[in-house]
Amino acid sequence: NNPTTLANAYLPTMPEDSLPEVQRAIGGAFYVCPRGHPYLVTECGKPVEEYTCSVCGSRIGGVHHTLHHDNRKARQTDETQTGHCLGQPQGRSSVPAPERSLSPAACCI
């Protein structure tokens, strides 16, 4: 009868942080530009060319396997948060979407 007891719980239908799983599947290495936009360096994961961030125009990558000084390695940890909140009903889709390999029906219950 007290919803606050679930504030620190993980619920089966809450969205998960899929970034670590994507990183393992693709390979290479993920980095972020100075403004925090992620990008991928394939093959060995070390930058050998400089480019421009497609979102903000910052310099990304590097040369000779050395990352540009103001870029950094992207986080590699799962940051799934507790206390899942569905938000306002008006902002949700009327078609339930599956989460964590659960069926749409299980997610809308």
Steps between C-alpha positions, in 0.01 A plus 500: 500500500803729501655574158811654656613152603576436131718811458818289516368193317564366151175401332482249211329745265724801558728605215858386535821674403598320179827686431734236652326227301529701177869561567566127544308413183664758272857489626748781457482776760250772582615852580325832564575840353566800730124561521417140588375364166601135451684363199660170404852414387494158332772241440758527780304774677786752485448819295709549187305787341335821612142585410231745600221404739182478294296651785703796624795539262771430762818324394486125566735205455875544495815401314767234545278306744485801733162642600449875452574673834145614575323174404461219751407134512126446533362337811492122490286433804131415518317803633151352525324706763268385773161652577346449157223747423277468197435873485177667398255277307463762223869470414501121464426308185167317488686196365708330770865440413693199629779555753767255620373219276149516646198486274296817432217349704722453806621859471155654498376318810 
